[in-house]
Amino acid sequence: MRLSLIALSLLAVPAHAERLVTNPEMCAFADPMDTQEMGMTLDATSFWEIEYFCEFEPPIVLDWSTERMQTRVGYCSEPGLITPGVYTFQSSPYEPGVVMLHEREADVPTEFRTCSTG
């Protein structure tokens, strides 16, 4: 029984789970919820900061072995507002650990970095 619980808990955590942030100081905190006021966090299906949350599908591939441009449809929500959106994520082996988020409304892309690369 104990072994089954351990196996189930391992299945619940993605093997290649990556946490990417806009502010490297956020990496010092184990819980991303403690850093919402410091910047944005990105994972394979969403990005967020305090009172702002965006979700998209299907999940993006967080792998820097080749040039990738991944476009996803989703929505962003903040208090009293939900906005549909199209998001393009760019990654490259020339900048491992970096994902650039391109949004229609933004003049410049948002840069996320894995905590392992600072």
Secondary structure, 3 states (H helix, E strand, C coil): CHHHHHHHHHHHCCCCCCCEECCHHHHHCCCHHHHCCCCCEECCCEEEECCEEEEEECCCCCCCCCCEEEEEEEEEEECCEEEEEEEEEEECCCCCCEEEEEECCCCCCEEEEECCCC
